[in-house]
Amino acid sequence: MSVVRFIADLHLGHVNMALKRGFNTVEDHDNHIIQCWNSVVHKRDCTWILGDVTMESSKSYQLLSNLNGMKKVILGNHDRPSDIQELMKYVQSIAGMVKYKGIWLTHCPVHERELEFRVSRNIHGHIHEHKIMTTMWVDDVIFDIPDDRYHCVSCEQVDYTPVTLAELGIER
């Protein structure tokens, strides 16, 4: 049985991101992502990459060949339109925004109004280690808590490993 997984913000080949994430070299960074990916993704699985495959460059796309399973991409703000033809050599599809099982798959989080009228959840990337918060009032005290409608799958939030809907707590 095939499994569907999600991850965002790979930033393959991006030296500054590798250093920011605590890796000694970009090669260590990229190899870690490949190892984590292949530890859970199998040949028949499908993984949605929710943007920022690289950092405005097509030179690291060949690393996608080292990742198990079928790969579908939602373009991010650092995925250049001029590189789509090259990216298509390594992935099965490319889109800007997709509704999957009643969930918006995007790179950037969608506006909260989209979640009120269209679908109830959003799996996204873009914000890396941050979370989208909402305000809660309890006995006249204000608390900021994570908004459970948003699920960020940036590498930093999923331990560099693609995750399933069940692992996100939204199995359908």
Secondary structure, 3 states (H helix, E strand, C coil): CCCEEEEECCCCCCHHHHHHCCCCCHHHHHHHHHHHHHHHCCCCCEEEEECCCCCCCCCCHHHHHHCCCEEEEECCCCCCHHHHHHHCCCCCEEECCEEECCEEECCCCCCHHHHHHCCCEEEECCCCCCCCEEEEEECCEEEEEECCCEEECEHHHCCCCCECHHHHCCCC
